[in-house]
Amino acid sequence: MSARRRPALRALSIATVVVALATGCSSANSGANKGGGGASGVLTLGKPDGPQTNNSNPFLSTSAGATLGYRFMIYEPLAMTNQIKPADKAKPWLATDWKWESNFTKVTFSLDPKAKWADGKPLTADDVAYTFELLKKHPALNGNGIPFDGVSVEGKTVVLTFKDSQYVNQNKITQQFIVPKHIWEGVKNPETWPNRTPVGSGPYKLKTFTPQTTTLTATPTYWKGKTKVKELRYTAYNDNSAATTALASGKVEWSFVFMPNYKQLFVAKDPKNHKLWFPSGLGIHGLWFNTARKPFDSPALRKAMAMVVDRKAIYTQAEATLYPEITNPTGIPLPAGDSFLAPEYKSATTAPDVAGAKKILDEAGFKLSGGVLKDPSGKPVKLTFTDPAGWNDYITGLSIIKDNVKQLGIEAKVKTQTAEAWGADVANGNFDATLHWTNSGATPYDMYQNIMDGALLQPIGKSSQLGNFGRFKSPEATQALKDYANATEEATRTTAMNKLQKIMVEQAPMIPTAAAPIGAEYSTKNWVGWPTEADPYAPPQHTQPTALEIVLNLKPSK
């Protein structure tokens, strides 16, 4: 499947980051020797999303800057957070320090006085305040839905205030990228502005743009110092196959592409240099039910289906062992979420239990007759699984689930769509069940909030952009989410988190099928310094803000 972007940061995508070897030198690297990527200072990235439109608006998830990932090479965050180690303190970046009040309704940022824009102007507190005012004024740009209240400049610091606790949004706020006020204040409509000559504080600026290739060149006066990677070239491939071929042939050095047989297609082509690492954060992929449609409004039916899904088969066949396996029915990825597991689910497993599932259905009034499951009204239980054509891991996963639920007498079929049509149907509630990803964050809150929050609930036909695509209505879950977010004591958060896990297991608003990795394939032939399991300083995926940290850490291998 091509790039998938969650509202709060992933592209928890099965995306492809293609970094190909290139020849020639950029103006920022005029003294370099010609040759391989490390020798020339050139790194080429690409994705299988087809031709791009010239749009570098960093706030728009549909812009080329977001789709290809280069927005994070131009615009920098206040701090760098590590999604695979979400509990760790963020690394100072544009901000040297930040302090939250104990109730998390106020944060004060102190800025690095050395920071400046690529056009030479200083980056000041006014720029930071202006950026947050933009988000406050334009909800369409506020992809994380942060409820800003007050934004002010106090001396050389920036102060943000909120009406409610932002405990669960700390990382989202501190990792916000900043834009220059002196450029953006003259923009008539920032929600539609294509920003074709972007100016940021990062080490790269846009050199050329075509629908197929976008080139960024290093800024000689970058405020943090010189960069070893002098040029970035992003290529838009038409499909996964073309991107995979480039990766396997050695033309690609850095990628995030799903390959059913990665050992043969990638690793075996250059065992010494072809590497991959797919760590997990606290987000997942899963089968979302449209709980506003009968009979999928029945918790018993959903739970029974969850009890027969073979996650091991999905892990090995659909995900080719690339995506970490879900082994706990709460959906919390392990070991990342070990500390959050409720005591009653510490030893729980996702091993299929067909007999147990049939018992639950029988007790809820469902009857199995002639191999056909009928709901309490006597109607056969049928459903259609939908996902975009070409997203092979999802389509294979749906095929596995289809066979799994057949054991319960449920007739299912798989329907494919264009990604655009599917996205619209999911947002508008026009589906029975679909594989989709969730948000990820510093705790499982983001995942559960994305699935169960009544504050996101929209009626069928009205677009739901931020989550709860399954129209799950649970006042208890909504209250637990609110309790967790607003808690001032850890004990209160623990109680709320345990309640959310119980709702997830007992009512199954969605069936967790795989942990969402933030991984990549990469080559050490020309560049070294990649994050690894032994040195997990950042998730290796290039569409994350930490991609900038990775590029700055890379060095020529020779």
C-alpha positions as CSV (number, residue, x, y, z in Angstrom):
1,M,0.0,0.0,0.0
2,S,1.2,3.5,-0.6
3,A,1.7,6.2,2.0
4,R,-0.6,6.3,4.9
5,R,-0.8,9.4,7.0
6,R,-2.5,9.5,10.4
7,P,-3.7,12.9,11.6
8,A,-1.2,13.0,14.4
9,L,1.9,11.9,12.9
10,R,2.5,8.8,11.1
11,A,2.1,8.4,8.1
12,L,1.8,5.3,9.7
13,S,2.2,4.4,6.5
14,I,3.2,1.6,4.5
15,A,5.1,4.1,2.5
16,T,8.3,4.0,0.5
17,V,11.2,6.2,1.2
18,V,13.5,5.8,-1.6
19,V,17.1,7.0,-1.4
20,A,18.9,6.4,-4.6
21,L,22.6,7.0,-5.4
22,A,23.1,10.1,-7.5
23,T,26.0,11.7,-9.4
24,G,26.9,15.3,-9.8
25,C,27.4,18.1,-7.2
26,S,25.1,20.7,-5.9
27,S,26.1,24.3,-5.5
28,A,26.3,23.7,-1.8
29,N,28.8,20.9,-2.4
30,S,30.9,22.3,-5.3
31,G,34.1,20.9,-3.9
32,A,33.0,17.3,-3.5
33,N,34.3,14.4,-5.5
34,K,32.0,12.8,-8.0
35,G,30.9,9.3,-7.3
36,G,28.6,7.4,-5.0
37,G,26.1,9.0,-2.7
38,G,28.5,9.3,0.2
39,A,31.3,10.7,-2.0
40,S,29.1,13.2,-3.8
41,G,27.1,14.3,-0.7
42,V,23.8,13.5,-2.5
43,L,21.0,11.5,-1.0
44,T,17.9,10.8,-3.1
45,L,14.5,10.0,-1.6
46,G,11.4,8.8,-3.2
47,K,7.9,7.3,-2.6
48,P,5.4,5.4,-4.7
49,D,2.7,8.1,-4.7
50,G,2.9,9.1,-8.3
51,P,3.4,12.6,-9.8
52,Q,3.2,15.5,-7.2
53,T,1.7,18.9,-7.4
54,N,4.0,21.8,-6.5
55,N,2.9,22.5,-2.9
56,S,5.2,22.9,0.0
57,N,2.7,24.1,2.6
58,P,4.0,22.2,5.7
59,F,0.7,22.3,7.5
60,L,-1.3,20.4,4.8
61,S,-1.0,16.6,5.0
62,T,-1.8,16.4,1.3
63,S,1.0,18.7,0.1
64,A,4.1,17.4,-1.6
65,G,6.2,18.6,1.3
66,A,4.2,16.3,3.6
67,T,3.7,13.4,1.2
68,L,7.4,13.2,0.3
69,G,8.5,14.2,3.8
70,Y,10.8,17.1,2.9
71,R,8.9,19.6,5.0
72,F,10.9,18.5,8.0
73,M,14.1,19.3,6.2
74,I,13.0,22.9,5.8
75,Y,10.9,23.6,8.9
76,E,12.3,22.6,12.4
77,P,10.5,21.7,15.6
78,L,10.8,23.3,19.0
79,A,12.0,19.9,20.3
80,M,12.7,16.4,18.9
81,T,10.6,13.6,20.3
82,N,11.3,9.9,19.8
83,Q,8.2,8.0,19.0
84,I,9.8,4.6,19.7
85,K,10.9,5.9,23.2
86,P,7.9,8.2,23.9
87,A,8.5,8.4,27.6
88,D,12.0,9.9,27.1
89,K,12.4,13.7,27.4
90,A,12.4,15.5,24.1
91,K,15.7,16.8,22.7
92,P,16.0,20.6,22.7
93,W,16.0,22.0,19.1
94,L,14.7,25.5,18.4
95,A,13.8,25.7,22.1
96,T,16.5,25.3,24.6
97,D,14.1,24.7,27.5
98,W,10.3,24.4,28.2
99,K,8.5,24.3,31.5
100,W,5.0,23.0,32.1
101,E,2.8,24.0,35.1
102,S,1.9,21.0,37.3
103,N,-1.6,20.8,35.9
104,F,-0.4,21.0,32.3
105,T,-2.5,24.1,31.4
106,K,0.5,26.3,30.7
107,V,3.9,25.9,29.1
108,T,6.7,28.4,28.6
109,F,9.3,28.0,25.9
110,S,12.8,29.5,25.9
111,L,14.4,29.8,22.5
112,D,17.9,29.3,21.2
113,P,19.3,32.7,20.4
114,K,21.4,31.3,17.6
115,A,18.4,30.1,15.6
116,K,17.8,31.9,12.3
117,W,15.9,31.6,9.1
118,A,17.5,30.5,5.8
119,D,17.1,34.1,4.5
120,G,19.4,35.3,7.4
121,K,16.7,36.9,9.6
122,P,16.7,35.8,13.3
123,L,14.1,33.3,14.5
124,T,12.4,35.0,17.5
125,A,9.6,34.4,20.0
126,D,7.3,36.4,17.7
127,D,7.7,33.7,15.0
128,V,6.9,30.9,17.5
129,A,3.8,32.8,18.8
130,Y,2.7,33.6,15.3
131,T,2.9,29.9,14.4
132,F,0.7,28.9,17.3
133,E,-1.7,31.7,16.5
134,L,-2.0,30.3,13.0
135,L,-3.0,26.9,14.4
136,K,-5.4,28.5,16.8
137,K,-7.1,30.6,14.1
138,H,-7.1,28.0,11.3
139,P,-8.4,24.6,12.5
140,A,-7.7,23.2,9.0
141,L,-3.9,23.7,9.8
142,N,-4.2,22.3,13.3
143,G,-3.9,18.6,12.4
144,N,-3.4,17.5,16.0
145,G,-6.5,19.4,17.2
146,I,-4.7,21.1,20.0
147,P,-7.1,23.4,21.9
148,F,-5.0,26.5,22.2
149,D,-6.3,29.2,24.5
150,G,-3.8,31.9,25.1
151,V,-0.6,32.6,23.0
152,S,1.7,35.4,24.2
153,V,5.3,36.6,24.1
154,E,6.9,37.4,27.4
155,G,10.4,38.9,26.9
156,K,12.2,36.3,24.9
157,T,9.9,33.4,25.9
158,V,6.6,32.2,24.4
159,V,3.8,31.2,26.8
160,L,0.9,28.9,25.8
161,T,-2.1,28.5,28.0
162,F,-5.0,26.0,27.8
163,K,-8.3,25.6,29.5
164,D,-7.8,21.9,30.1
165,S,-4.8,19.7,30.9
166,Q,-2.5,19.0,27.9
167,Y,-0.7,16.1,29.6
168,V,-1.5,13.8,26.7
169,N,-0.5,16.4,24.1
170,Q,2.9,17.4,25.5
171,N,4.9,15.8,22.7
172,K,2.6,17.1,20.0
173,I,3.0,20.6,21.2
174,T,6.8,20.5,21.8
175,Q,7.5,19.0,18.4
176,Q,5.5,21.6,16.5
177,F,7.5,23.0,13.6
178,I,7.8,26.8,13.3
179,V,7.2,29.1,10.3
180,P,8.6,32.6,9.7
181,K,6.1,35.4,10.6
182,H,7.7,37.9,8.2
183,I,6.7,35.6,5.3
184,W,3.5,34.0,6.4
185,E,1.8,37.1,7.8
186,G,1.4,38.4,4.2
187,V,-0.4,35.2,3.0
188,K,-4.1,35.8,2.3
189,N,-5.2,32.2,2.9
190,P,-2.7,30.0,4.6
191,E,-5.1,27.0,4.3
192,T,-4.7,26.9,0.6
193,W,-1.3,28.6,0.0
194,P,1.0,26.4,-2.0
195,N,4.2,28.0,-0.5
196,R,6.3,27.2,-3.6
197,T,9.4,28.9,-2.4
198,P,9.5,27.8,1.3
199,V,11.8,29.5,3.7
200,G,12.5,27.7,7.0
201,S,15.2,27.5,9.6
202,G,16.3,24.0,8.6
203,P,19.5,23.0,6.8
204,Y,17.8,22.6,3.4
205,K,16.0,24.8,0.9
206,L,14.0,23.9,-2.2
207,K,16.2,24.0,-5.3
208,T,13.9,22.6,-8.0
209,F,10.5,21.0,-8.3
210,T,8.9,18.8,-11.0
211,P,6.0,16.4,-10.6
212,Q,8.6,13.5,-10.6
213,T,11.6,14.9,-8.7
214,T,12.1,17.5,-6.0
215,T,15.6,18.6,-5.1
216,L,16.6,20.3,-1.9
217,T,20.1,21.7,-1.4
218,A,22.0,22.4,1.8
219,T,21.9,25.9,3.3
220,P,25.6,27.0,3.7
221,T,24.6,29.3,6.7
222,Y,22.6,26.7,8.6
223,W,22.6,27.9,12.2
224,K,23.5,24.5,13.7
225,G,26.6,24.2,11.4
226,K,27.5,22.4,8.2
227,T,25.8,19.3,6.9
228,K,27.5,16.3,5.3
229,V,24.5,15.5,3.2
230,K,24.6,18.3,0.7
231,E,21.6,17.5,-1.5
232,L,18.4,15.6,-1.1
233,R,16.5,14.4,-4.2
234,Y,13.0,13.1,-3.8
235,T,11.6,10.9,-6.6
236,A,7.9,10.2,-7.0
237,Y,7.6,6.6,-8.2
238,N,4.3,5.4,-9.8
239,D,4.0,2.2,-7.6
240,N,5.5,0.0,-5.0
241,S,7.0,-2.3,-7.5
242,A,9.1,0.4,-9.1
243,A,10.3,1.7,-5.8
244,T,11.1,-1.9,-4.6
245,T,13.1,-2.5,-7.7
246,A,15.1,0.7,-7.2
247,L,15.8,-0.3,-3.5
248,A,16.8,-3.9,-4.4
249,S,19.1,-2.8,-7.2
250,G,21.1,-0.5,-5.0
251,K,19.8,2.7,-6.5
252,V,17.8,3.2,-3.3
253,E,19.5,3.5,0.1
254,W,16.7,4.5,2.4
255,S,13.2,3.2,2.1
256,F,10.0,2.2,3.8
257,V,8.2,-0.1,1.5
258,F,6.2,-3.2,2.2
259,M,7.8,-6.3,0.6
260,P,6.2,-9.8,1.0
261,N,9.7,-11.4,0.7
262,Y,12.1,-8.8,1.9
263,K,14.9,-11.3,2.6
264,Q,15.0,-12.4,-1.0
265,L,14.0,-9.1,-2.7
266,F,16.2,-6.8,-0.6
267,V,18.6,-8.3,1.9
268,A,20.0,-11.0,-0.3
269,K,21.0,-8.5,-3.0
270,D,23.7,-7.0,-0.7
271,P,23.8,-8.8,2.6
272,K,26.7,-6.7,3.9
273,N,25.0,-3.3,3.4
274,H,21.2,-3.9,3.0
275,K,19.7,-3.5,6.4
276,L,16.2,-2.9,7.9
277,W,14.7,-2.1,11.2
278,F,11.0,-1.9,12.0
279,P,10.5,-0.7,15.6
280,S,7.0,-0.1,17.0
281,G,5.6,2.8,18.8
282,L,2.2,2.8,20.5
283,G,0.0,2.8,17.5
284,I,-1.6,-0.1,15.7
285,H,-3.4,-1.4,12.6
286,G,-6.7,-3.1,13.0
287,L,-10.1,-4.0,11.6
288,W,-12.5,-1.1,12.3
289,F,-16.2,-1.9,12.5
290,N,-18.9,0.5,11.5
291,T,-20.8,0.2,14.8
292,A,-23.6,2.4,13.5
293,R,-24.7,-0.4,11.2
294,K,-26.5,-3.5,12.3
295,P,-25.5,-6.1,13.3
296,F,-22.1,-4.6,13.9
297,D,-23.6,-2.5,16.7
298,S,-23.5,-5.8,18.8
299,P,-20.5,-5.9,21.1
300,A,-20.9,-9.7,21.4
301,L,-20.6,-10.1,17.6
302,R,-17.5,-7.9,17.4
303,K,-15.8,-9.6,20.4
304,A,-16.5,-13.0,19.0
305,M,-14.9,-12.0,15.7
306,A,-11.9,-10.6,17.6
307,M,-11.5,-13.9,19.3
308,V,-11.1,-15.9,16.1
309,V,-8.8,-13.7,14.2
310,D,-5.4,-15.4,13.7
311,R,-2.9,-12.6,14.4
312,K,0.0,-15.0,13.9
313,A,-1.1,-15.7,10.3
314,I,-1.5,-11.9,9.7
315,Y,2.0,-11.4,11.2
316,T,3.6,-14.0,9.0
317,Q,1.6,-13.9,5.8
318,A,0.1,-10.4,5.5
319,E,2.9,-8.4,7.2
320,A,5.7,-10.7,6.2
321,T,7.0,-10.4,9.8
322,L,8.0,-6.8,9.1
323,Y,5.3,-5.4,11.4
324,P,5.5,-6.3,15.1
325,E,2.9,-8.9,16.1
326,I,0.0,-8.0,18.4
327,T,0.0,-10.5,21.2
328,N,-2.4,-8.9,23.7
329,P,-6.1,-8.4,23.2
330,T,-5.9,-4.8,24.6
331,G,-4.1,-3.9,21.4
332,I,-1.3,-2.3,23.3
333,P,2.0,-3.1,21.4
334,L,4.6,-4.9,23.5
335,P,7.2,-4.4,24.8
336,A,6.7,-0.7,24.2
337,G,3.4,-0.6,26.2
338,D,4.3,-3.2,29.0
339,S,4.1,-0.6,31.8
340,F,0.5,0.4,30.8
341,L,-1.1,-3.1,30.8
342,A,-3.9,-3.6,33.3
343,P,-3.2,-6.5,35.8
344,E,-6.1,-8.6,34.4
345,Y,-4.6,-8.6,31.0
346,K,-0.9,-9.1,31.8
347,S,-1.0,-12.8,30.8
348,A,-3.8,-12.5,28.2
349,T,-3.1,-13.7,24.7
350,T,-4.6,-13.3,21.2
351,A,-4.6,-17.1,20.5
352,P,-7.8,-17.9,18.5
353,D,-10.6,-19.3,20.6
354,V,-13.4,-20.5,18.3
355,A,-15.3,-22.4,20.9
356,G,-15.3,-19.4,23.3
357,A,-16.5,-17.1,20.5
358,K,-19.4,-19.4,19.6
359,K,-20.5,-19.5,23.2
360,I,-20.5,-15.7,23.4
361,L,-22.6,-15.5,20.3
362,D,-25.1,-18.1,21.5
363,E,-25.5,-16.2,24.8
364,A,-26.2,-13.0,22.9
365,G,-29.0,-14.6,20.8
366,F,-27.1,-15.4,17.6
367,K,-27.8,-18.8,16.2
368,L,-25.7,-21.0,13.9
369,S,-28.0,-22.8,11.5
370,G,-26.8,-24.9,8.6
371,G,-23.3,-23.3,8.8
372,V,-24.8,-19.8,8.7
373,L,-24.8,-17.4,11.6
374,K,-28.0,-15.5,12.1
375,D,-28.5,-12.5,14.3
376,P,-31.2,-12.3,17.0
377,S,-33.7,-11.1,14.3
378,G,-33.0,-14.1,12.2
379,K,-31.0,-12.4,9.4
380,P,-27.8,-14.0,8.2
381,V,-24.7,-12.1,9.3
382,K,-22.9,-10.9,6.2
383,L,-20.3,-8.1,5.7
384,T,-18.0,-6.5,3.2
385,F,-14.4,-5.8,4.0
386,T,-13.0,-2.8,2.1
387,D,-9.5,-1.3,1.5
388,P,-7.6,0.3,-1.4
389,A,-6.5,-1.9,-4.3
390,G,-2.8,-2.4,-4.2
391,W,-2.4,-2.3,-0.5
392,N,-1.3,-5.9,-0.5
393,D,-0.7,-6.4,3.2
394,Y,-4.1,-5.1,4.0
395,I,-5.8,-7.1,1.3
396,T,-4.0,-10.3,2.4
397,G,-5.0,-9.5,6.0
398,L,-8.6,-9.2,5.0
399,S,-8.5,-12.5,3.2
400,I,-7.2,-14.1,6.4
401,I,-9.9,-12.6,8.5
402,K,-12.5,-13.6,6.0
403,D,-11.5,-17.2,6.4
404,N,-11.3,-16.8,10.2
405,V,-14.9,-15.5,10.7
406,K,-16.2,-18.2,8.3
407,Q,-15.6,-20.6,11.2
408,L,-18.4,-18.7,13.0
409,G,-20.8,-19.0,10.0
410,I,-20.2,-15.4,8.9
411,E,-20.1,-14.7,5.2
412,A,-17.6,-12.0,4.2
413,K,-16.4,-10.6,0.9
414,V,-13.5,-8.3,0.1
415,K,-14.0,-5.2,-2.0
416,T,-11.2,-3.0,-3.2
417,Q,-11.4,0.7,-4.0
418,T,-9.2,3.6,-5.1
419,A,-7.4,5.1,-2.1
420,E,-9.4,8.4,-2.6
421,A,-12.8,6.7,-2.7
422,W,-11.9,4.5,0.3
423,G,-10.7,7.5,2.3
424,A,-13.9,9.3,1.7
425,D,-16.0,6.2,2.6
426,V,-14.1,5.7,5.8
427,A,-14.5,9.3,6.9
428,N,-18.2,9.4,6.0
429,G,-19.0,6.0,7.6
430,N,-19.8,4.2,4.4
431,F,-18.4,0.8,5.1
432,D,-19.0,-2.4,7.1
433,A,-15.4,-3.1,8.2
434,T,-12.0,-1.9,7.0
435,L,-8.4,-2.3,8.0
436,H,-7.0,1.1,9.1
437,W,-4.3,2.5,11.3
438,T,-4.6,4.5,14.6
439,N,-2.8,7.5,16.0
440,S,0.3,6.9,18.2
441,G,1.7,8.9,21.1
442,A,3.6,8.8,24.3
443,T,1.0,6.6,25.9
444,P,-1.8,4.3,24.6
445,Y,-4.2,7.2,25.1
446,D,-3.7,8.4,21.6
447,M,-4.6,5.0,20.1
448,Y,-7.7,4.6,22.3
449,Q,-8.8,8.1,21.8
450,N,-8.6,7.7,18.0
451,I,-10.8,4.6,18.2
452,M,-13.3,5.4,21.0
453,D,-13.6,9.1,21.7
454,G,-17.2,10.3,21.7
455,A,-16.0,13.9,21.2
456,L,-15.0,12.8,17.6
457,L,-18.3,11.1,16.9
458,Q,-20.0,12.1,13.7
459,P,-23.3,10.8,12.2
460,I,-23.2,8.7,9.1
461,G,-22.6,10.9,6.1
462,K,-20.8,13.6,8.0
463,S,-17.0,13.4,7.6
464,S,-15.0,12.4,10.6
465,Q,-11.4,13.5,10.0
466,L,-9.8,13.1,13.3
467,G,-10.9,9.6,14.3
468,N,-13.7,7.4,15.6
469,F,-14.4,6.3,12.0
470,G,-16.4,3.4,13.4
471,R,-18.9,5.7,15.1
472,F,-18.3,3.9,18.4
473,K,-20.6,5.4,21.0
474,S,-19.6,4.7,24.6
475,P,-20.1,7.4,27.2
476,E,-18.0,5.3,29.6
477,A,-15.0,5.3,27.1
478,T,-15.4,9.0,26.5
479,Q,-15.4,9.7,30.2
480,A,-12.3,7.5,30.8
481,L,-10.5,9.3,28.0
482,K,-11.4,12.6,29.6
483,D,-10.4,11.4,33.1
484,Y,-7.0,10.2,31.7
485,A,-6.3,13.5,29.9
486,N,-7.3,15.7,32.8
487,A,-5.9,13.7,35.7
488,T,-3.4,15.3,38.1
489,E,-2.4,12.1,39.8
490,E,-0.9,8.9,38.3
491,A,-3.4,6.7,40.1
492,T,-6.3,8.4,38.3
493,R,-4.6,7.9,35.0
494,T,-4.0,4.2,35.8
495,T,-7.7,3.7,36.7
496,A,-8.8,5.3,33.4
497,M,-6.3,3.4,31.3
498,N,-7.4,0.1,32.8
499,K,-11.0,0.9,32.0
500,L,-10.2,1.7,28.4
501,Q,-8.4,-1.6,28.1
502,K,-11.5,-3.4,29.4
503,I,-13.8,-1.7,26.9
504,M,-11.4,-2.5,24.1
505,V,-11.4,-6.2,25.0
506,E,-15.1,-6.6,26.0
507,Q,-16.7,-4.4,23.3
508,A,-14.1,-4.6,20.5
509,P,-14.8,-1.4,18.6
510,M,-11.9,-2.5,16.4
511,I,-9.8,-5.7,16.2
512,P,-6.1,-5.0,16.6
513,T,-4.2,-6.9,13.9
514,A,-0.6,-5.5,14.0
515,A,1.6,-3.0,15.7
516,A,2.3,0.0,13.6
517,P,6.0,0.2,12.9
518,I,8.0,3.3,12.3
519,G,10.6,1.5,10.3
520,A,12.7,1.5,7.2
521,E,15.0,-0.4,4.9
522,Y,18.4,1.3,4.3
523,S,21.9,0.7,2.9
524,T,25.2,1.3,4.7
525,K,27.2,1.2,1.4
526,N,27.5,5.0,1.1
527,W,26.1,6.4,4.3
528,V,26.5,5.3,8.0
529,G,24.9,6.6,11.2
530,W,21.4,5.2,10.7
531,P,19.4,4.5,13.9
532,T,19.3,0.9,14.8
533,E,18.0,-1.4,17.6
534,A,21.4,-0.9,19.3
535,D,21.3,2.9,18.8
536,P,17.6,3.8,18.8
537,Y,18.1,7.6,18.8
538,A,15.1,8.0,16.4
539,P,12.5,6.0,14.4
540,P,14.0,5.4,11.0
541,Q,11.1,6.5,8.9
542,H,11.7,9.6,6.7
543,T,8.2,11.2,7.0
544,Q,8.7,11.8,10.7
545,P,10.1,15.1,12.1
546,T,13.1,13.1,13.4
547,A,14.1,12.3,9.8
548,L,16.0,15.6,10.0
549,E,18.0,14.3,13.0
550,I,18.8,11.2,11.0
551,V,20.1,13.1,8.0
552,L,22.2,15.3,10.2
553,N,23.7,12.2,11.8
554,L,24.6,10.5,8.5
555,K,28.3,10.4,7.4
556,P,29.9,9.1,4.2
557,S,30.9,5.5,4.7
558,K,34.3,6.1,3.3
